[in-house]
């Protein structure tokens, strides 16, 4: 149903990844600060410009929401909106840690229908369209089927771990592993490489949209701690509730633990 959009999103992600790698392998990242602990680089902006030009050129009637593009209310009147982060994991990118990604989601009537997350440093392409499952570099993958927290690996943000926000739960999981890039963490969970993702910090729609689609298509569950699905293309793009991505069995255990 969304074959054309998925193909275009994968092409766009790979080409944006080439832009990121050009700067990742150089010392010329031109880092600026958008706010406290919120850096942006020349790579963010160049990849964003490419993605916007390409995807809105391919689908001129669709709306656009991106971390690096000035937002307008125009998208709020669109049924279909691309929700994009050209470089998720900017801090890791700057530090030379290969935990960053291009994240491209398409929503229809506020629901994700296409998701592509590409890590160009590891050449991992996670992709899906509604009703067709998830693929990692062309191979079909599914979410973990673990059913006990103590046997499960959870991936969380480096900053949350540094703030000791996961210290009270360290004995509840097999391991608590810090990885950069929200989108990349979600992609890894969708492929069964981790069992659980959770975040206690607010996230924007562009951080999670593509990952939401991947998790759902992989047979997992992506909801807030209050058991609510995310509604996308909102005027306020920040999602403040704790978010959990895992399978249906583990979701209840994680939400009970964190509530």
JOPEVEN-V359480 format. One record per residue. N is the residue number from 1. RES is the residue in one letter. PSI is psi in whole degrees, 0 to 359 (NA if undefined). OMEGA is omega as a letter, one per 30 degrees, with the letter a starting at -180 (NA if undefined). Layout:
n:N res:RES psi:PSI omega:OMEGA
n:N res:RES psi:PSI omega:OMEGA
//
This chain:
n:1 res:X psi:328 omega:a
n:2 res:X psi:33 omega:a
n:3 res:X psi:313 omega:a
n:4 res:X psi:318 omega:a
n:5 res:X psi:320 omega:l
n:6 res:X psi:315 omega:l
n:7 res:X psi:314 omega:a
n:8 res:X psi:320 omega:l
n:9 res:X psi:322 omega:l
n:10 res:X psi:318 omega:l
n:11 res:X psi:314 omega:a
n:12 res:X psi:316 omega:a
n:13 res:X psi:317 omega:a
n:14 res:X psi:319 omega:l
n:15 res:X psi:322 omega:l
n:16 res:X psi:323 omega:l
n:17 res:X psi:324 omega:l
n:18 res:X psi:321 omega:l
n:19 res:X psi:314 omega:l
n:20 res:X psi:316 omega:a
n:21 res:X psi:330 omega:l
n:22 res:X psi:319 omega:a
n:23 res:X psi:330 omega:l
n:24 res:X psi:324 omega:a
n:25 res:X psi:12 omega:l
n:26 res:X psi:172 omega:l
n:27 res:X psi:1 omega:a
n:28 res:X psi:74 omega:a
n:29 res:X psi:347 omega:l
n:30 res:X psi:65 omega:a
n:31 res:X psi:131 omega:l
n:32 res:X psi:164 omega:l
n:33 res:X psi:123 omega:l
n:34 res:X psi:338 omega:a
n:35 res:X psi:187 omega:a
n:36 res:X psi:124 omega:l
n:37 res:X psi:35 omega:a
n:38 res:X psi:79 omega:a
n:39 res:X psi:157 omega:l
n:40 res:X psi:147 omega:a
n:41 res:X psi:171 omega:l
n:42 res:X psi:330 omega:l
n:43 res:X psi:318 omega:l
n:44 res:X psi:309 omega:a
n:45 res:X psi:320 omega:a
n:46 res:X psi:319 omega:l
n:47 res:X psi:321 omega:l
n:48 res:X psi:317 omega:a
n:49 res:X psi:318 omega:l
n:50 res:X psi:311 omega:a
n:51 res:X psi:317 omega:l
n:52 res:X psi:312 omega:a
n:53 res:X psi:316 omega:a
n:54 res:X psi:307 omega:a
n:55 res:X psi:322 omega:l
n:56 res:X psi:338 omega:l
n:57 res:X psi:320 omega:l
n:58 res:X psi:324 omega:a
n:59 res:X psi:74 omega:a
n:60 res:X psi:344 omega:a
n:61 res:X psi:355 omega:a
n:62 res:X psi:156 omega:l
n:63 res:X psi:171 omega:a
n:64 res:X psi:130 omega:l
n:65 res:X psi:121 omega:a
n:66 res:X psi:151 omega:l
n:67 res:X psi:325 omega:a
n:68 res:X psi:6 omega:l
n:69 res:X psi:135 omega:l
n:70 res:X psi:125 omega:a
n:71 res:X psi:149 omega:l
n:72 res:X psi:166 omega:l
n:73 res:X psi:354 omega:a
n:74 res:X psi:321 omega:a
n:75 res:X psi:335 omega:a
n:76 res:X psi:341 omega:l
n:77 res:X psi:7 omega:a
n:78 res:X psi:142 omega:l
n:79 res:X psi:324 omega:a
n:80 res:X psi:130 omega:a
n:81 res:X psi:132 omega:l
n:82 res:X psi:130 omega:l
n:83 res:X psi:115 omega:a
n:84 res:X psi:140 omega:l
n:85 res:X psi:111 omega:a
n:86 res:X psi:334 omega:l
n:87 res:X psi:94 omega:l
n:88 res:X psi:122 omega:a
n:89 res:X psi:41 omega:a
n:90 res:X psi:320 omega:a
n:91 res:X psi:318 omega:l
n:92 res:X psi:320 omega:l
n:93 res:X psi:314 omega:a
n:94 res:X psi:321 omega:a
n:95 res:X psi:355 omega:l
n:96 res:X psi:21 omega:l
n:97 res:X psi:128 omega:a
n:98 res:X psi:42 omega:l
n:99 res:X psi:73 omega:l
n:100 res:X psi:165 omega:a
n:101 res:X psi:161 omega:l
n:102 res:X psi:129 omega:a
n:103 res:X psi:121 omega:a
n:104 res:X psi:119 omega:l
n:105 res:X psi:148 omega:l
n:106 res:X psi:129 omega:l
n:107 res:X psi:145 omega:l
n:108 res:X psi:122 omega:a
n:109 res:X psi:46 omega:l
n:110 res:X psi:6 omega:a
n:111 res:X psi:132 omega:l
n:112 res:X psi:133 omega:l
n:113 res:X psi:343 omega:l
n:114 res:X psi:137 omega:l
n:115 res:X psi:129 omega:l
n:116 res:X psi:126 omega:l
n:117 res:X psi:125 omega:a
n:118 res:X psi:124 omega:l
n:119 res:X psi:105 omega:a
n:120 res:X psi:339 omega:l
n:121 res:X psi:328 omega:l
n:122 res:X psi:356 omega:a
n:123 res:X psi:46 omega:l
n:124 res:X psi:120 omega:l
n:125 res:X psi:108 omega:l
n:126 res:X psi:130 omega:a
n:127 res:X psi:152 omega:l
n:128 res:X psi:159 omega:l
n:129 res:X psi:158 omega:a
n:130 res:X psi:128 omega:l
n:131 res:X psi:4 omega:a
n:132 res:X psi:2 omega:l
n:133 res:X psi:181 omega:a
n:134 res:X psi:142 omega:l
n:135 res:X psi:138 omega:l
n:136 res:X psi:111 omega:a
n:137 res:X psi:41 omega:l
n:138 res:X psi:352 omega:a
n:139 res:X psi:132 omega:a
n:140 res:X psi:137 omega:a
n:141 res:X psi:161 omega:l
n:142 res:X psi:163 omega:l
n:143 res:X psi:161 omega:l
n:144 res:X psi:149 omega:l
n:145 res:X psi:17 omega:l
n:146 res:X psi:150 omega:a
n:147 res:X psi:2 omega:l
n:148 res:X psi:133 omega:l
n:149 res:X psi:318 omega:a
n:150 res:X psi:341 omega:l
n:151 res:X psi:2 omega:a
n:152 res:X psi:144 omega:l
n:153 res:X psi:127 omega:l
n:154 res:X psi:138 omega:l
n:155 res:X psi:134 omega:a
n:156 res:X psi:173 omega:a
n:157 res:X psi:148 omega:l
n:158 res:X psi:319 omega:a
n:159 res:X psi:321 omega:l
n:160 res:X psi:322 omega:l
n:161 res:X psi:319 omega:l
n:162 res:X psi:327 omega:l
n:163 res:X psi:6 omega:l
n:164 res:X psi:25 omega:a
n:165 res:X psi:343 omega:l
n:166 res:X psi:1 omega:a
n:167 res:X psi:318 omega:a
n:168 res:X psi:344 omega:a
n:169 res:X psi:9 omega:a
n:170 res:X psi:336 omega:a
n:171 res:X psi:3 omega:a
n:172 res:X psi:346 omega:a
n:173 res:X psi:160 omega:l
n:174 res:X psi:318 omega:l
n:175 res:X psi:152 omega:l
n:176 res:X psi:109 omega:a
n:177 res:X psi:124 omega:l
n:178 res:X psi:130 omega:l
n:179 res:X psi:140 omega:l
n:180 res:X psi:161 omega:l
n:181 res:X psi:108 omega:l
n:182 res:X psi:314 omega:a
n:183 res:X psi:316 omega:a
n:184 res:X psi:320 omega:l
n:185 res:X psi:315 omega:l
n:186 res:X psi:320 omega:l
n:187 res:X psi:317 omega:l
n:188 res:X psi:322 omega:l
n:189 res:X psi:321 omega:l
n:190 res:X psi:333 omega:a
n:191 res:X psi:6 omega:l
n:192 res:X psi:10 omega:l
n:193 res:X psi:335 omega:l
n:194 res:X psi:158 omega:a
n:195 res:X psi:331 omega:a
n:196 res:X psi:142 omega:l
n:197 res:X psi:138 omega:l
n:198 res:X psi:149 omega:l
n:199 res:X psi:137 omega:l
n:200 res:X psi:358 omega:a
n:201 res:X psi:149 omega:l
n:202 res:X psi:145 omega:l
n:203 res:X psi:151 omega:l
n:204 res:X psi:161 omega:a
n:205 res:X psi:322 omega:a
n:206 res:X psi:340 omega:l
n:207 res:X psi:328 omega:a
n:208 res:X psi:347 omega:a
n:209 res:X psi:306 omega:a
n:210 res:X psi:320 omega:l
n:211 res:X psi:323 omega:l
n:212 res:X psi:313 omega:l
n:213 res:X psi:316 omega:a
n:214 res:X psi:312 omega:a
n:215 res:X psi:314 omega:a
n:216 res:X psi:317 omega:a
n:217 res:X psi:340 omega:l
n:218 res:X psi:2 omega:l
n:219 res:X psi:13 omega:a
n:220 res:X psi:190 omega:l
n:221 res:X psi:135 omega:l
n:222 res:X psi:105 omega:a
n:223 res:X psi:169 omega:l
n:224 res:X psi:168 omega:l
n:225 res:X psi:339 omega:l
n:226 res:X psi:14 omega:l
n:227 res:X psi:34 omega:l
n:228 res:X psi:139 omega:l
n:229 res:X psi:155 omega:l
n:230 res:X psi:134 omega:l
n:231 res:X psi:121 omega:a
n:232 res:X psi:172 omega:a
n:233 res:X psi:47 omega:l
n:234 res:X psi:156 omega:l
n:235 res:X psi:317 omega:l
n:236 res:X psi:112 omega:a
n:237 res:X psi:350 omega:a
n:238 res:X psi:128 omega:l
n:239 res:X psi:115 omega:a
n:240 res:X psi:342 omega:a
n:241 res:X psi:152 omega:l
n:242 res:X psi:134 omega:a
n:243 res:X psi:139 omega:l
n:244 res:X psi:135 omega:l
n:245 res:X psi:122 omega:a
n:246 res:X psi:202 omega:l
n:247 res:X psi:174 omega:a
n:248 res:X psi:327 omega:a
n:249 res:X psi:312 omega:a
n:250 res:X psi:334 omega:a
n:251 res:X psi:315 omega:a
n:252 res:X psi:318 omega:a
n:253 res:X psi:318 omega:a
n:254 res:X psi:316 omega:a
n:255 res:X psi:321 omega:l
n:256 res:X psi:321 omega:a
n:257 res:X psi:318 omega:a
n:258 res:X psi:341 omega:a
n:259 res:X psi:NA omega:NA
//
